[in-house]
Amino acid sequence: MQNLQSFMETLSGLVWGPYMLVLIVGTGIFLTFRLLFWQFRMLPLAFKQVFGKHPDKKDSGDISQFASLMTALSATIGTGNIAGVATACVLGGPGAVFWMWMTALFGMATKYGEGVLAVKYRHKNEKGEMNGGPMYYIERGLGSKWKWLAVLFALFGTLASFGIGSSVQSNTVALAVENSMGIETWITGVVITAFSALVILGGIKTISKASSVIVPVMAIGYVAGGLVIIFNNLELVAPALKMIFTYAFTGEAAVGGAIGAAIRYGVARGVFSNEAGMGSAPIAAAAAKTDHAARQGLVSMTGTFIDTIIVCSITGIVLVMGYIMAGNSFGGETGAVLTIHAFDKLLPGVGGWVVTFGIIFFAYSTILGWSYYGEKCCTYLLGEKYVLIYRLIYIASVFVGCVATLDLVWLFADTFNGLMAAPNCIALLLLSGIIAKESKDFIAKRKSGELY
């Protein structure tokens, strides 16, 4: 077992090493220039697609664009927004927050491309539901000779879902509840497994309905708590922002005092948080009702903005404010514990609970979103007849996560989650011409009045 642990630690280090991060971020940079900074030019229209009123059209798809975004965000906004940002700040210094922002800004182009290809190459299954995602746009977009790459993505996605999607998330909830409320982990396991089953067994429509309620409430609640802290401590905001920008280029306070630590951990945690390039979000995007692939791409890219530029920024700024208040020290803490203590220090009596409940609901929503991702990956590999079996095994893994020690599972989950990015980014680069063509077609049809 110890040998396996050591092997997985080495493999995880390689998967999440500089080559993979360069591939993921490089894909975003390439698409940004290929699309002429599309994510910045079209951001206002993108948010209008999410929150504005649309003509009453019966577009093809299973769920609304808003519901598809909430489903994607349910899996994206998770413990990475709380524990991941804290880890980045401790290992990379306050400057890591800046590099998380940079990763997100280029990652928006990646998420846009994923959304475009998801809709472009989706197809209906025998139940009349949409199937889509990297495995489909790899096979259908690049041709059958690339099917092996699609199979690899689906395999990595299926395996990752049982770790990063279910057991790891439920374990985080169980431990948080036990530490804050003294409730035994098996009791939490029964409750969260039951609530997960109620939603997951209903399929994408039930998952999207639950996500459309949970995600906005949890995100608004967490951001509101952070904003209260920021406005109550305005004297710390300017010094915190100055420290973030300064340390991003000086490397002060980073591990070893090197600027490379700020970049490495900022980029790594940014990618882990918003999942741009990982290939998970386009699986939900493929289910959206839309009249054009580029329109859904716009909706998809807002997810990265919301996840990192808004939610992660709240965590990062509060952490750096707490760092300054403590005399430029994180006090030897890291992860969720550090975030809880920072919020509690700056908003006594309430702040810690904001983070605790954020962890619970963020993790639960991730369980729901990833169940759909894993199901679609499993379906691609084995067929529709295995959907119910997958759902039952996935639900069982939620309970197991609450009562088991998951050090090795964390390593497996982290590794397979990272491995998903390689096939997806290769497809995005090879199909970038299709993404650009769809973007130009969307603009032309809007100008002609063919599309609203």
N, C-alpha and C positions, 0 to 999 in steps of 0.2 A: 504493500500500500504506500509506503514511504517513497519507493522508487517511482511509482505512478504519480504521486504528488510532485516529486521533483521534475519528472518529465513534463507534466502539464504546466508547471511554472515556467519551464524553459520554453515550451511551445507557445504559451500565452505571451511571453515576453517577445518572441519573434513575431507573432501575429500582430501585436499592437506596437511593434517597433517602428523605427523611422521610415522604413520602406512602405509599410501599409499607410502610415499617416501622410506620407508624400503622395501616394496614389489617391487617397481620398480627398485631401485638400487640393491637390493638383488638378483633379477632375473638376472641382468647383471653380478653380481659377481659369482653367481652359474653357469651360462653358460660359463663364462670365465674359471673356473676351470674344468667344465665338458668337455669342448672342448680343454683343455690344451693350453690356451692362444692363441687360433686360430686367433683372430683379430690382434694380433701383428705379429705372424708368417706369416700370409697370406696377410698383408697389401700391400706389393709391387705388388703381383699378382692381388689384388683387383683393384688397380689403373690402372694396365695394362688392365684389363677388361673394364674399363670405357673409357680410352683414347687411347688404342692401337688398332691395326688393327686385325680383326678376319677373319677366313675362311668364305667364302661366302656360308653360310648354310641357308636353309629355315627352321629355327626352329619355333616351334609353339609359338603363341603370337600375340599381336596386334601392339606393338611398340618396338623400339630398346631398348637395355639395357640402353644406354645413355639417351634416351628420358624418360624412366621410372624413372631414377634417377633424371633427371631435373624436372619431374612432382612432384616427392616426395619432392625435394628441394624447388620447387616453393611454396609448402605449409609449409615447415619447416623453411626456411630462411625468417623471417618476422620481425615484430616489436619487438619480443623477443630478437633478436640480437642487437637491439639498445636500446629500453626502458627497456627490461628485465634485461640486463646486468647492466644498470645504477641503477635500483632498487635494484639488488643484492648487488652492491657495497655500496650503501647508507645504506641499512639495515644490511648488514653483514660485511661491511668494505672491504678493498682491498683484504683481504684473501679469500673472496667469489669466486674470479676468479679462484683460485687454485682448489676449490672444484667443480667448473663447469668443469674444465679439468678432474678431477677424474671421475665425473659422465659420461662424454663423453667417456672416455677410456673403462669403463665397459659397457657403453651403446652401444658401437660398437658390442659387443657380442650379445646383445639383438636384435639390428637391423639385424644382420646376421641371427639369428634364425627366426626372422619374415619373412625375405626374402625367406629363405629355405621353411618354411611351406606354405607361400603364393603360391609358384609355385607347391609345392608337392600336394596341395589339391585344386588347382583351377580347374575350368571346363568351358566349352563353353556354352553360353546361346543360345537361339533360333535364335539370330542374328549372331551367329558365333563368338561373342566377348567373351573374358575371364572374368569370375567372380571369384574373390578371395579376400582374406583378413581374418582377425580373425574370422568373423562369419562363414566362410566356413571351416577353419581348426579346429574350435571348433566342429562343427557338424560332419564333415567328418572324422576328426582325432580322436576325443574322442567318437564319436558315438551319436546316436539320443537322448540318455538319457541326453545329455548335451546341447540339442538344446535351452533350456531356457536361457542358458548362452550366446549362440550366438545371440539370439533375444535381450537380454539386451544390448549387445555390439552394435548391429545395431541400436537399438533405441537411445542409448546415442550418437552414431555417427551422426545419422540424425539430432537430436536436436542441437548438438554442431555445426554442419555445418552452421546453420543459424545465429549463434552468432560469434564464434571464426573465422569462415570461411568467412562470408560475411559482416554482418552489422557492427561488431566491426572493421573490417579492413577498410571498406569504410568510417566509421566515423573518423578513424585515418587520412586517406588521406584528407578528407574534412577539418578537423581542421588544419592540417599542411599547406594546400594550403591557407586557409583563413588567418592564422597567418603570413605566409611569403609573400603572393602575394595579399592579400586583396580580393580574389575572394569569392563570397557568396557560402555557402555550397550547396545550391540547384543546382547551375550551375555545380559545381564539380560532384554532384550526377548524373545529366543528362549525363555528359561526361563519367564518369567511368562506369555507368550502361550500356550505349551503347556499350562501348568497351568490357565489360564483356559479354554481350549478343552475340556479334559477335563471340567470342571464345567458350563460354560454349555451345551454341546451336549446335555446330559442334561435340560435344562428345570428347572422349579421344584422338583421333588422332589430332584434332585441338588444344586441350589443350596442348598436348605433343609438338606439333610444336611450339606453342607460348612460352611455357616454355623453350624449347631448345634454344631459342633466348634470352628471357628476363633474365633468371636465370644467365647464364654465364656473360652477359653484366653487370647486376646490381651487382653481386658478385665481379667481377673483378674491376669495378669502385669504389666500396666502399672500398675494400681491398687496392687498389692502393692509394686512398686518405689517408687511415690510415698509409700506409707504408711511404708516403711522410712526414707525420707528425713525424713518428718515426725516419726517417733518418735525418730530419731537427733538431731534438732535441735528438740526440744520448746521450748527457750527462745525460738525464733523464731516459734512458732505464734501465740501471743497477740498479739505486735506486728504480725504479718502480717494477722490477722483484723481487728485494730483499724484498720489502714491501709486495708483493703478497705472497711470500713463507713464510715470517716471520709471518705476520698477520694471515695466515691460521692456525697456531698452537698456537699463543699467544692470539688471540682474540682482540688485540688492535684495536681501532677505530671502533669496531663492536658495535651494539646496546647493551647497558648494559655492554659492555666490556667483553662479554663472547665468548669463542671459538664456542659455540653452535650456535650462530647467523651466524657466517661465514659459518659453515657447512650447517645449515638449508637453508639459502637463496641462497647459492651457488648451492646446490643440487636441490632445488626447481626450480630456474630459469634455471638451466642447463637442467633439464627434460623438462620444458616448452618450451625451445628453440629448442632442437634437437628431441623431441618427441619420444625418444627411450623408448619403452615399452607402448606407448599410443595406438598402433595398427593402426595408420592412414597410415603410409608409406607402409605397405605390401599390401594395396589395389591397389596402383600404381604398386608395384613390380609384382603383379600377372599378369599384362598385358604385361610384358616384353617377348620379343623373346629370348629364351635361350634353351640350350640343356641339362641343368642340374640344379636342384633346388639350389645346393650349389653355382653354379656360380653366380646366381642372388643374393644369400645371400651375397656374396663378394661385389657385386656392391652396394647393399643396405647399407652395413656398412660404405662405404666411405662417405655416406651422413652425418652421425654423425660427422665424422672427419672434413669434410668441414665446416659444420654448426658451430660447437663449437670450435674445435681446431684451425681453421683458422679465420672464420668471427667473432665469439664472442671474440676471443683472441685479435683481432685488437681493438675492442671496449673497452675491459677491460684494455688493456695496455695504450691506449690513455687516458681513464678516470683516471687511477692512475697517469699518468704523469701530467694531469691537476690538480689532487688532490695535488700533491707535489708542483707544481708551485704556487698554491693558499695557500700555508702554511699549508698543511695537512687538507684541508677543501673542502667539496663539495658545500659550500655556501648556504645550505638550499634547493637546487634544487634536483630533481629526475626525473626518466623517460627519455623520449626523449628530453625534454628541457635541461637536464643536459648534455646529449651526444652532442647535437647541440652546446651548449656553450663551451664544452671542445674542440671539433674539431675547432670551430671558434677562440678560444683563441690561440690554437697552430698552426693554419693555417688561419690567418686573411683574411677575405674577401671571402674565398673559402670553408673552412672547414664546416661551417654551411650549405652551399648549398649541399655539399656532403651527409650530413646526411638527409637533407630535401628530396632530390631526392631519397635517399636510402629508406626512409620511404614510399614514394609514390609507388615506383616500388616493394619493398618488400611486401607491403600490397596488391597491385594489383595481384601479382603472387600468393599470398596466397588465394585470392578470387578464382582464377582459379583452383588451386590444390584441395582446399577443396570442390569445386563444384562436382568434380569427386568422392571424398571420400563419401560425403553425398548422392550422386546419387546411388552409389553401396550399401550403407547401406539401403537406402529407397527401392531399388529394392529387396533386400533380404527380407524385411518385407512385401512389397505389390505386387511385381511382375513387369515385364518389362513394362506393359501398363501404369504405372504411371511415367515413366521417364520424358516425356515432361512436365507433370504437375509439377513435382519436380523442373525441370530446370527453369520454368517460375516463380515459387514462390521464388526460390533462387535468381534469377535476380532481382525480385521486392524488396527483402530484402536488396540488395546492395544499392538501392536508399533510402530506409527507413533509413538505417544506416547513411547516409550522412546528413539527416535533423532532426533526432530525438536525444533525450537525452538518453544515453544508460547505465546509471549506473546499472540498474537492469539487463539489457541484458548481461553486462559484467559478473555479478555474475552467471547468468544462464549458460553462455557459459563456464566460467572457471570451474564450477561445473561438467557439463556434459562431458567436455573435460577430466577432471580428472577421472570421473567414467568409461570412456572407458578403462582405464589401468587395472582395476581389472580383468575383464574377460580375457583380452589378456594375462596378466602375468600368470594367473592360467593355461591357455592353454600352454604357453611356458614352464612352469615348468613340466607339465604333459606329454608334447610331446618332452621333451629334449632328450629322447632316440632316437626318429626319427631324430632329428637334428644331433645328433652325428653319427647315421648310415649313413645319406646322406653325411656327411662330409667325412667319411672313404671311402664311395663308390666313391666319386669324386676323391679323391687322388689315389685310386687304378686304376680307369679308365684312369686317366692321365698318370700314370706310365706305363700302358699296351699299351698306344697309342690309346685307344678307343676314348678318348676325347683329344682335343688340349690343 
